[in-house]
Amino acid sequence: LGKVVATHLHQGGAGVNGPMAIELNPGFEGTAFEGSVPVDADLSAKVLANPSQYYVKLHSRKFPGGAIRGQLHPCR
């Protein structure tokens, strides 16, 4: 994986690449991510209404196009 250099929330269903919805800039503490970013109400409502249409992608030095992708799922 290598050092993580960027993390984004993207719009797109499972297996579909989509546009970036928001850049996530967590603080780095050793090997753990900490922090938060403000999200506007419109995006927040869209994600809450249909989380499976969004995913988080981590980019690393070794894999600049994307190292890990995680699809969002509703919490019940």
N, C-alpha and C positions, 0 to 999 in steps of 0.2 A: 504493500500500500504506500509506504513512504509518508513523508510529512504532508498533512492536510493543508492545502493552501486556500481553499474556498469552499463554501457550503451554500447551496441555494434551495429554495422551494420553487418547484416548477409545476405548471399546469399540464396534466396529461394522464390519461388512464393507463392501466397496466400494459406494459409493452409499447407504449406510445411516447415518443419524445415530444416535449412541448416547450413553450416559452417560459423563461424565468418569471416567476411571480414576485419574488422578493429575495434579496441577498441577505443571507444570515451571516452575521459576523460575531461568532462567539469568542469570548476571551479564552486564551489557551493557558492551561495550568498543567504543565507536564504532559500527561497523556489524556487528560480529561477536558471536555469543553464546558465552559460556564458562561452564563450571560443571557441577555435577552435583546430583542429588537422590537421596536414599535411596529404594529401592523394596523393599517387603516381599517375602518369598520366595514367597508365594502368587501375587501379581500377576506377578512375574518368571517363574514357572513357566508361568502361563497365556499370557503373551505369547510366550515361547520355544516353547511347544507349538503355538501357532496365531497367528503374527504377522499374518496377513492379516485377522484379525478385530479389528485395532486400527489407529488412525490418529492422527496428530499434527495439531493445528489451531492456527494462529496467529491471534490477534485483534489488530487495530490500531485506532487512533483513527478512521481513515477507514472501517473495516469492523469494527465492534465485535462483530457476530455471527459473524465468521470471515472472514479474508482469504485464507488458504492452508490447504489440507488435503493431507496426504501419507499415503497408505496404507502400512502396513508390509509388507515382503516378507521371506521367509526368506533368510538368507545361507548360502551353501553353501561 
